[in-house]
Amino acid sequence: MRVLVVGGGPAGLTAALHAAELGAEVTLVERHQVGGTALSRGPAPVRALARAARLARDWESWPAFGLTGPRPEIDVGAALANADRVARYAYEGKRLADHLRAGAVSLAENTGDLRFVGTHTIAADDGRTWSADRIILAIGGRPGRLDVPGAELAITYEDARAITRIPTSACIVGTSDTGCQLASILHGFGCQDTLIGAAPRLLPRADHAISVGLASAFTARGMTVVTGASVDQLDARPGGMQVCLSLRDGTPRVVDVQRTITAVGWPGNADLVDAAAAGVVTDRGYVVVDEHLQSSAPHIFACGDVDGNSMLVSSAVHEGRVAAENAVLGPTRGVTHEVVPVGSFTDPEYGMVGLTEEQARQRYPCEVAVARYDDLLRPIADGRPNGFCKLIIDTQERRIVGAHVLGEYSAEVIQVAATSMAAGMRIEAVAEMEFAFPTFAEGISQAAQMLVRRLGKRPMPVTWSRRAASGTV
């Protein structure tokens, strides 16, 4: 069987290698360089920029640790160059092309634009064509753009990577993960930014405690957060622009900034390859798939961002394996996204997995406990006492159904809860685990112990907590 994988990001790479493992003759075509957005323009280089902003922030805490010296200056060019080095390592250091060839996958990268020219055939602009019995689309998405007068004055967050000087002021439109992350990094580089979103709160899909806590942290650092607002138009002004808003109650508001950067969605790329020409039903650029990742054209499957299910690297890898199995062996395996931890490099970081408290209470009899960072020794020692670990359990099954962490190292701490959930551990087992001391992850242990005590299984052991009994943020 011949399998053609279109797109070389995490989903496509995984699908190609796994399909070859299953005995298919596999070709992967990628219009740019393999690695995808995640490695070239997404989490990998963004993490490097977030680290630079974090190091600049740490100067504020020097005196508490006996350190003195002038505020460090940020060399934006050097910071961006380092981010580019990280992106190059993700490609060259991991030797992605070599892995594909070693896995018996034929590779054609930097092909330029690709499109369907038949139900089983893809063509590149240079005239090359590839045909296969099964096709797996892993072509990702692209940044959304504003649709208002003056929208051409704004740049997307991907375009922002080309900025060589940090603006003195910026308006970031979009309050989901990407917008919050971008605003946090720019502020760390010295930009006075305003974060604007149409939703009533930051991170509208996150647990309410995360949204409120992050907004509070942002405003405490001097950032301006405007929620429940829509952008009506952008007007050019000498040295910058005006962003005209309508607040939730209809009140107009104008923000004067040097730059406007948008983070307003991530439509799929199915329209860019003319998937409809192959009989594939799409919706806003996403390929419509069933639980087996099969499209309306039975021989075409889709995985990763282009199916619109979950815009995460870990989810893309999982879907790549499922799509490969179903394409080669037949559509029998369903895709599941049950335990998918999310971590963001805002300042403060946040991490989450499973259900929010609101979602959990709609499904299960629940109990919730919150361990505060300022009750843990490690955050106190590091001078980062603001944050919390929140666990939500189904009291009948006595298992964690949701976990939410805000504060330093949250993206790492959340993995403890995610592993416990994936293993099906009861809350008693989590509470009995021996955690390294002192660590930020002890917040998971402390919250678990609170829950066990409330369930009446055993007395609460001696802890460093001052608020263990209440468990409130």
RODO-2510 file (C-alpha; in nm, 4 decimals, decimal comma):
residues 473
     n   res          X          Y          Z
     1     m     0,0000     0,0000     0,0000
     2     r     0,1237     0,3484    -0,0872
     3     v     0,0638     0,6216     0,1713
     4     l     0,1231     0,9902     0,1048
     5     v     0,1604     1,2149     0,4091
     6     v     0,1168     1,5844     0,3340
     7     g     0,2785     1,8062     0,5968
     8     g     0,5911     1,7528     0,8036
     9     g     0,5020     1,8836     1,1482
    10     p     0,4698     1,6613     1,4579
    11     a     0,1522     1,4953     1,3268
    12     g     0,2914     1,4295     0,9795
    13     l     0,6305     1,3072     1,1000
    14     t     0,4669     1,0632     1,3397
    15     a     0,2136     0,9446     1,0820
    16     a     0,4815     0,8842     0,8186
    17     l     0,7149     0,6898     1,0466
    18     h     0,4345     0,4798     1,1951
    19     a     0,2798     0,4012     0,8567
    20     a     0,6213     0,2811     0,7397
    21     e     0,6534     0,0670     1,0527
    22     l     0,3227    -0,0929     0,9580
    23     g     0,4616    -0,1912     0,6186
    24     a     0,3336     0,0832     0,3912
    25     e     0,5378     0,2499     0,1181
    26     v     0,5409     0,6049     0,2519
    27     t     0,6225     0,9429     0,1021
    28     l     0,6124     1,2645     0,3031
    29     v     0,5863     1,5988     0,1235
    30     e     0,6336     1,9315     0,3017
    31     r     0,6124     2,2752     0,1402
    32     h     0,8728     2,4167     0,3778
    33     q     1,1233     2,2398     0,6012
    34     v     1,0070     1,9440     0,8105
    35     g     0,9437     2,0220     1,1750
    36     g     0,6316     2,2327     1,1440
    37     t     0,5223     2,5448     1,3265
    38     a     0,5933     2,3950     1,6694
    39     l     0,9651     2,3706     1,6034
    40     s     1,0244     2,6635     1,3702
    41     r     0,7897     2,9361     1,4972
    42     g     0,5944     2,7932     1,7894
    43     p     0,6666     2,6494     2,1351
    44     a     1,0376     2,5777     2,0817
    45     p     1,1618     2,9298     1,9957
    46     v     0,8895     3,0966     2,2041
    47     r     1,0178     2,9151     2,5111
    48     a     1,3625     3,0644     2,4477
    49     l     1,2137     3,4149     2,4309
    50     a     1,0101     3,3536     2,7457
    51     r     1,3304     3,2492     2,9216
    52     a     1,4996     3,5747     2,8199
    53     a     1,2065     3,7766     2,9548
    54     r     1,2136     3,5727     3,2766
    55     l     1,5845     3,6394     3,3291
    56     a     1,5239     4,0121     3,2885
    57     r     1,2424     3,9910     3,5416
    58     d     1,4604     3,8142     3,7962
    59     w     1,6682     4,1309     3,8369
    60     e     1,3848     4,2676     4,0503
    61     s     1,4483     3,9997     4,3142
    62     w     1,8274     4,0339     4,3268
    63     p     1,8384     4,2423     4,6491
    64     a     1,6507     3,9750     4,8452
    65     f     1,9258     3,7282     4,7571
    66     g     2,2128     3,9644     4,8301
    67     l     2,2829     4,0541     4,4690
    68     t     2,3419     4,4072     4,3453
    69     g     2,3993     4,5633     4,0077
    70     p     2,2339     4,7734     3,7398
    71     r     1,9242     4,6545     3,5610
    72     p     2,0376     4,4349     3,2701
    73     e     1,9759     4,5662     2,9209
    74     i     1,7979     4,3412     2,6754
    75     d     1,9646     4,2886     2,3393
    76     v     1,6572     4,1980     2,1363
    77     g     1,8624     4,0918     1,8370
    78     a     2,0622     3,8484     2,0488
    79     a     1,7461     3,7127     2,2115
    80     l     1,5868     3,6525     1,8716
    81     a     1,9080     3,4963     1,7421
    82     n     1,9039     3,2556     2,0348
    83     a     1,5425     3,1653     1,9590
    84     d     1,6463     3,0953     1,6007
    85     r     1,9292     2,8721     1,7260
    86     v     1,6764     2,6737     1,9271
    87     a     1,4590     2,6346     1,6173
    88     r     1,7590     2,5212     1,4118
    89     y     1,8540     2,2676     1,6768
    90     a     1,4998     2,1318     1,6690
    91     y     1,5591     2,0505     1,3027
    92     e     1,9321     1,9859     1,2715
    93     g     2,0041     1,8527     1,6201
    94     k     1,7166     1,6092     1,6041
    95     r     1,8120     1,5169     1,2459
    96     l     1,4490     1,4875     1,1427
    97     a     1,5208     1,4246     0,7755
    98     d     1,7691     1,1506     0,8663
    99     h     1,5134     0,9849     1,0937
   100     l     1,2621     0,9759     0,8118
   101     r     1,5065     0,8233     0,5673
   102     a     1,6215     0,5710     0,8275
   103     g     1,2563     0,4810     0,8752
   104     a     1,2184     0,4069     0,5027
   105     v     1,0145     0,7221     0,4388
   106     s     1,0755     0,9052     0,1107
   107     l     1,1009     1,2775     0,1801
   108     a     1,0332     1,5785    -0,0401
   109     e     1,0645     1,9051     0,1506
   110     n     1,0707     2,2719     0,0490
   111     t     0,8334     2,1861    -0,2359
   112     g     0,6458     2,5150    -0,2323
   113     d     0,2669     2,5231    -0,2368
   114     l     0,0853     2,1907    -0,2725
   115     r    -0,2651     2,1177    -0,3988
   116     f    -0,4909     1,8315    -0,5000
   117     v    -0,5071     1,7719    -0,8755
   118     g    -0,7067     1,4506    -0,8424
   119     t    -0,8675     1,2454    -0,5702
   120     h    -0,5438     1,0520    -0,5112
   121     t    -0,2844     1,2995    -0,6398
   122     i    -0,1038     1,6013    -0,4948
   123     a     0,0999     1,8425    -0,7099
   124     a     0,3644     2,1026    -0,6283
   125     d     0,4081     2,4353    -0,8034
   126     d     0,7160     2,3052    -0,9826
   127     g     0,5116     2,0354    -1,1570
   128     r     0,6073     1,7352    -0,9449
   129     t     0,3195     1,5061    -0,8483
   130     w     0,2688     1,2310    -0,5922
   131     s    -0,0087     0,9717    -0,5914
   132     a    -0,1047     0,7152    -0,3285
   133     d    -0,3728     0,4714    -0,2186
   134     r    -0,4156     0,6566     0,1110
   135     i    -0,3465     1,0209     0,1883
   136     i    -0,2934     1,1659     0,5351
   137     l    -0,3318     1,5430     0,5611
   138     a    -0,1200     1,6937     0,8385
   139     i    -0,0975     2,0456     0,6995
   140     g    -0,1638     2,2450     1,0166
   141     g    -0,3094     2,5921     1,0316
   142     r    -0,2172     2,9581     1,0151
   143     p    -0,2721     3,2715     1,2236
   144     g    -0,6144     3,4304     1,1992
   145     r    -0,6472     3,7977     1,1109
   146     l    -0,8785     4,0798     1,2083
   147     d    -1,1610     4,1661     0,9705
   148     v    -1,2061     4,5352     1,0486
   149     p    -1,1131     4,8624     0,8770
   150     g    -0,7399     4,9192     0,9088
   151     a    -0,6647     4,5521     0,9791
   152     e    -0,3642     4,5741     0,7466
   153     l    -0,1917     4,7889     1,0109
   154     a    -0,1768     4,4924     1,2482
   155     i     0,0669     4,2041     1,2328
   156     t     0,0149     3,8479     1,3496
   157     y     0,2114     3,6942     1,6329
   158     e     0,4108     3,4979     1,3743
   159     d     0,5006     3,8226     1,1968
   160     a     0,6163     3,9581     1,5325
   161     r     0,9163     3,7245     1,5178
   162     a     1,0608     3,9578     1,2533
   163     i     1,0556     4,2610     1,4852
   164     t     1,4095     4,3812     1,5517
   165     r     1,3159     4,6452     1,8098
   166     i     1,0678     4,6033     2,0913
   167     p     0,7924     4,8658     2,0631
   168     t     0,7455     5,0991     2,3570
   169     s     0,3754     5,0131     2,3521
   170     a     0,1665     4,7434     2,1886
   171     c    -0,1881     4,6187     2,1739
   172     i    -0,2231     4,2401     2,1694
   173     v    -0,5635     4,1314     2,0412
   174     g    -0,6627     3,7868     2,1660
   175     t    -0,6711     3,6561     2,5218
   176     s    -0,6283     3,2827     2,4721
   177     d    -0,2980     3,1010     2,5298
   178     t    -0,1030     3,2619     2,2461
   179     g    -0,2109     3,6189     2,3165
   180     c    -0,1399     3,5906     2,6879
   181     q     0,1990     3,4367     2,6200
   182     l     0,2968     3,7056     2,3701
   183     a     0,1825     3,9880     2,5982
   184     s     0,3796     3,8423     2,8869
   185     i     0,7016     3,8135     2,6841
   186     l     0,6740     4,1641     2,5380
   187     h     0,6135     4,3102     2,8825
   188     g     0,9199     4,1280     3,0099
   189     f     1,1180     4,2981     2,7328
   190     g     1,0010     4,6395     2,8505
   191     c     0,6957     4,6972     2,6317
   192     q     0,3916     4,8645     2,7855
   193     d     0,1215     4,6402     2,6476
   194     t    -0,2560     4,6267     2,6468
   195     l    -0,4180     4,2847     2,6164
   196     i    -0,7629     4,2899     2,4564
   197     g    -1,0144     4,0086     2,4171
   198     a    -1,3786     3,9641     2,3257
   199     a    -1,4321     3,6940     2,5896
   200     p    -1,5401     3,8033     2,9381
   201     r    -1,2108     3,6804     3,0895
   202     l    -0,8584     3,5768     3,0013
   203     l    -0,8199     3,2164     2,8878
   204     p    -1,1955     3,1613     2,8500
   205     r    -1,1569     2,7818     2,8291
   206     a    -0,9395     2,7557     3,1385
   207     d    -1,0504     2,6962     3,4948
   208     h    -1,1890     3,0170     3,6425
   209     a    -0,9184     3,0266     3,9101
   210     i    -0,6463     3,0245     3,6434
   211     s    -0,8141     3,3043     3,4472
   212     v    -0,8630     3,5250     3,7510
   213     g    -0,5185     3,4526     3,8913
   214     l    -0,3389     3,5274     3,5648
   215     a    -0,5322     3,8506     3,5098
   216     s    -0,4483     3,9605     3,8633
   217     a    -0,0794     3,8823     3,8109
   218     f    -0,0724     4,0693     3,4805
   219     t    -0,2316     4,3844     3,6213
   220     a    -0,0040     4,3709     3,9275
   221     r     0,2942     4,3826     3,6899
   222     g     0,1576     4,6918     3,5185
   223     m    -0,0060     4,5336     3,2150
   224     t    -0,3472     4,6560     3,0989
   225     v    -0,6114     4,3866     3,0503
   226     v    -0,9361     4,4675     2,8682
   227     t    -1,1879     4,1831     2,8349
   228     g    -1,5355     4,1764     2,6849
   229     a    -1,4245     4,4225     2,4173
   230     s    -1,4328     4,4151     2,0389
   231     v    -1,1948     4,5893     1,8000
   232     d    -1,3866     4,8167     1,5620
   233     q    -1,1038     4,9628     1,3557
   234     l    -0,7383     5,0633     1,3463
   235     d    -0,6269     5,4100     1,2407
   236     a    -0,2714     5,5076     1,1502
   237     r    -0,1142     5,7876     1,3521
   238     p     0,2361     5,9385     1,3437
   239     g     0,4642     5,6898     1,5166
   240     g     0,1952     5,4284     1,5626
   241     m    -0,1793     5,3755     1,5514
   242     q    -0,5067     5,4055     1,7372
   243     v    -0,7057     5,0952     1,8226
   244     c    -1,0761     5,1763     1,8492
   245     l    -1,2723     4,9452     2,0783
   246     s    -1,6271     4,8879     2,1943
   247     l    -1,6565     4,7674     2,5520
   248     r    -1,9180     4,5177     2,6641
   249     d    -2,1670     4,7930     2,7529
   250     g    -2,1123     4,9695     2,4211
   251     t    -1,8796     5,2348     2,5594
   252     p    -1,6144     5,3341     2,3047
   253     r    -1,2482     5,3319     2,4005
   254     v    -0,9335     5,4280     2,2120
   255     v    -0,5865     5,2869     2,2780
   256     d    -0,2795     5,4589     2,1307
   257     v     0,0106     5,2204     2,0628
   258     q     0,3113     5,1738     1,8389
   259     r     0,2168     4,8212     1,7328
   260     t    -0,0896     4,6000     1,7183
   261     i    -0,0322     4,2259     1,7176
   262     t    -0,3142     3,9773     1,6679
   263     a    -0,3609     3,6319     1,8150
   264     v    -0,7187     3,5710     1,7044
   265     g    -0,7540     3,2083     1,6130
   266     w    -0,5835     2,9426     1,4070
   267     p    -0,7853     2,8414     1,0981
   268     g    -0,6913     2,5196     0,9242
   269     n    -0,4994     2,4968     0,5972
   270     a    -0,7291     2,2556     0,4112
   271     d    -0,8379     2,5297     0,1726
   272     l    -0,4757     2,5984     0,0760
   273     v    -0,4428     2,2503    -0,0782
   274     d    -0,7897     2,2613    -0,2383
   275     a    -0,9013     1,9598    -0,0371
   276     a    -1,2556     2,0010    -0,1689
   277     a    -1,1274     1,8951    -0,5121
   278     a    -1,0641     1,5505    -0,3643
   279     g    -1,4119     1,5280    -0,2136
   280     v    -1,3060     1,6350     0,1358
   281     v    -1,5631     1,8291     0,3372
   282     t    -1,4072     2,1214     0,5249
   283     d    -1,5242     2,3794     0,7754
   284     r    -1,3337     2,7095     0,8170
   285     g    -1,0255     2,5478     0,6739
   286     y    -1,0454     2,2394     0,8961
   287     v    -1,0945     1,8894     0,7580
   288     v    -1,4137     1,7405     0,8993
   289     v    -1,3222     1,3962     1,0368
   290     d    -1,4911     1,1185     1,2311
   291     e    -1,3592     0,9471     1,5438
   292     h    -1,1134     0,7525     1,3268
   293     l    -0,9752     1,0756     1,1732
   294     q    -1,1278     0,9697     0,8404
   295     s    -1,2606     1,2444     0,6149
   296     s    -1,5643     1,2391     0,3875
   297     a    -1,3314     1,0919     0,1237
   298     p    -1,2708     0,7397     0,2654
   299     h    -0,9083     0,7224     0,1484
   300     i    -0,8114     1,0556     0,3066
   301     f    -0,7370     1,1002     0,6763
   302     a    -0,6373     1,4121     0,8692
   303     c    -0,4440     1,4693     1,1900
   304     g    -0,3021     1,7547     1,3915
   305     d    -0,4214     2,1144     1,3795
   306     v    -0,5927     2,0763     1,0422
   307     d    -0,8706     1,8615     1,1909
   308     g    -0,9515     2,1291     1,4501
   309     n    -0,9621     1,8875     1,7437
   310     s    -0,6712     1,9899     1,9656
   311     m    -0,4032     2,2459     1,8811
   312     l    -0,1265     2,0839     2,0841
   313     v     0,1955     1,9104     1,9839
   314     s     0,1252     1,6128     2,2089
   315     s    -0,2209     1,5726     2,0575
   316     a    -0,0784     1,5985     1,7060
   317     v     0,1666     1,3164     1,7782
   318     h    -0,1126     1,0972     1,9170
   319     e    -0,3362     1,1693     1,6185
   320     g    -0,0504     1,0984     1,3786
   321     r    -0,0206     0,7445     1,5135
   322     v    -0,3966     0,6898     1,5026
   323     a    -0,4269     0,8247     1,1481
   324     a    -0,1426     0,6016     1,0287
   325     e    -0,2950     0,2888     1,1816
   326     n    -0,6376     0,3604     1,0395
   327     a    -0,5027     0,4470     0,6950
   328     v    -0,2913     0,1313     0,6702
   329     l    -0,4901    -0,1240     0,8708
   330     g    -0,8425     0,0090     0,8304
   331     p    -1,0429     0,2633     1,0311
   332     t    -1,0936     0,0835     1,3612
   333     r    -0,9010     0,2843     1,6208
   334     g    -1,0708     0,5882     1,7706
   335     v    -0,8832     0,8985     1,8751
   336     t    -0,8911     0,9968     2,2409
   337     h    -0,7788     1,3147     2,4108
   338     e    -0,8582     1,2227     2,7696
   339     v    -0,5439     1,3241     2,9585
   340     v    -0,3792     1,6109     2,7728
   341     p    -0,1706     1,8426     2,9910
   342     v    -0,1273     2,2017     2,8776
   343     g     0,1533     2,4288     2,9906
   344     s     0,2088     2,7906     2,8923
   345     f     0,5155     3,0111     2,9217
   346     t     0,3416     3,3197     3,0510
   347     d     0,4750     3,4910     3,3620
   348     p     0,3457     3,3439     3,5839
   349     e     0,3232     3,0095     3,4089
   350     y     0,0081     2,8026     3,4194
   351     g    -0,0603     2,4354     3,3628
   352     m    -0,3847     2,2432     3,3359
   353     v    -0,5137     1,8982     3,2594
   354     g    -0,8587     1,7434     3,2553
   355     l    -1,1820     1,9185     3,3450
   356     t    -1,2354     2,2637     3,4873
   357     e    -1,4225     2,2822     3,8162
   358     e    -1,7372     2,3974     3,6357
   359     q    -1,7191     2,1076     3,3888
   360     a    -1,6471     1,8548     3,6616
   361     r    -1,9423     1,9606     3,8768
   362     q    -2,1727     1,9110     3,5796
   363     r    -2,0574     1,5487     3,5447
   364     y    -1,9566     1,4141     3,8846
   365     p    -2,0001     1,4557     4,2570
   366     c    -1,6824     1,6533     4,3216
   367     e    -1,4482     1,7745     4,5896
   368     v    -1,1894     2,0456     4,5325
   369     a    -0,8730     2,1345     4,7215
   370     v    -0,6213     2,4102     4,6630
   371     a    -0,2660     2,4228     4,7952
   372     r    -0,1136     2,7700     4,7903
   373     y     0,2429     2,8310     4,6822
   374     d     0,3001     3,0551     4,9839
   375     d     0,2388     2,7502     5,2030
   376     l     0,5250     2,5606     5,0361
   377     l     0,8905     2,6016     5,1249
   378     r     1,0367     2,5922     4,7732
   379     p     0,8358     2,8868     4,6360
   380     i     0,9220     3,0841     4,9495
   381     a     1,2916     2,9999     4,9143
   382     d     1,2894     3,0974     4,5465
   383     g     1,1043     3,4212     4,6105
   384     r     0,8085     3,3109     4,3977
   385     p     0,5274     3,2627     4,6517
   386     n     0,2355     3,3594     4,4273
   387     g     0,0526     3,0605     4,2871
   388     f    -0,1489     2,7511     4,3667
   389     c    -0,2149     2,3858     4,2849
   390     k    -0,5815     2,2939     4,2486
   391     l    -0,7067     1,9358     4,2341
   392     i    -1,0604     1,8254     4,1480
   393     i    -1,1696     1,4686     4,2208
   394     d    -1,4715     1,2542     4,1474
   395     t    -1,5686     1,1543     4,5015
   396     q    -1,7270     0,8272     4,3870
   397     e    -1,4253     0,6980     4,1937
   398     r    -1,1836     0,8925     4,4171
   399     r    -0,9713     0,9885     4,1180
   400     i    -0,8439     1,3210     3,9867
   401     v    -1,0562     1,4531     3,6996
   402     g    -0,8931     1,7947     3,6737
   403     a    -0,5821     1,9767     3,7912
   404     h    -0,4860     2,3413     3,7516
   405     v    -0,1605     2,5068     3,8543
   406     l    -0,0615     2,8735     3,8438
   407     g     0,2854     2,9967     3,9327
   408     e     0,6510     2,9164     3,8799
   409     y     0,7217     2,5859     3,6998
   410     s     0,3508     2,5157     3,6503
   411     a     0,4150     2,3602     3,3092
   412     e     0,6348     2,1009     3,4835
   413     v     0,4253     2,0533     3,7983
   414     i     0,1120     1,9721     3,5988
   415     q     0,2824     1,6600     3,4612
   416     v     0,2606     1,5010     3,8075
   417     a    -0,1171     1,5328     3,8091
   418     a    -0,1407     1,4216     3,4458
   419     t     0,0641     1,1088     3,5157
   420     s    -0,1537     1,0274     3,8158
   421     m    -0,4651     1,0641     3,6019
   422     a    -0,3270     0,8532     3,3171
   423     a    -0,2346     0,5792     3,5641
   424     g    -0,5833     0,5854     3,7160
   425     m    -0,4436     0,6454     4,0649
   426     r    -0,6889     0,6967     4,3464
   427     i    -0,6407     1,0134     4,5464
   428     e    -0,5210     0,8104     4,8466
   429     a    -0,2311     0,6777     4,6403
   430     v    -0,1373     1,0280     4,5274
   431     a    -0,1477     1,1503     4,8869
   432     e     0,0832     0,8674     4,9980
   433     m     0,3477     0,9386     4,7316
   434     e     0,6804     1,0632     4,8636
   435     f     0,7707     1,3895     4,6924
   436     a     1,1196     1,5370     4,6815
   437     f     1,1548     1,8225     4,9310
   438     p     1,1452     2,1141     4,8864
   439     t     0,9805     2,1313     4,5437
   440     f     0,7007     2,3152     4,3686
   441     a     0,5406     1,9780     4,2927
   442     e     0,4666     1,9314     4,6624
   443     g     0,1592     2,1412     4,5963
   444     i     0,0058     1,8359     4,4289
   445     s     0,0861     1,6263     4,7352
   446     q    -0,0559     1,8816     4,9747
   447     a    -0,3810     1,9221     4,7805
   448     a    -0,4183     1,5430     4,7623
   449     q    -0,3719     1,5152     5,1387
   450     m    -0,6400     1,7778     5,1943
   451     l    -0,8830     1,5780     4,9832
   452     v    -0,8093     1,2514     5,1607
   453     r    -0,8704     1,4177     5,4950
   454     r    -1,2026     1,5561     5,3782
   455     l    -1,3065     1,2132     5,2570
   456     g    -1,2423     1,0857     5,6082
   457     k    -0,9886     0,8192     5,5178
   458     r    -0,7160     0,9184     5,7639
   459     p    -0,5946     1,2160     5,9702
   460     m    -0,4113     1,4976     5,7973
   461     p    -0,0362     1,4537     5,8451
   462     v     0,1839     1,7350     5,9652
   463     t     0,2658     1,9623     5,6699
   464     w     0,4164     2,3015     5,6120
   465     s     0,0689     2,4320     5,5370
   466     r    -0,0969     2,7142     5,7286
   467     r    -0,4234     2,6759     5,5399
   468     a    -0,4486     2,3031     5,4797
   469     a    -0,7838     2,2787     5,6474
   470     s    -0,9530     2,5385     5,4290
   471     g    -0,7844     2,4622     5,0973
   472     t    -0,8914     2,7908     4,9463
   473     v    -0,7090     3,0195     4,7079
***
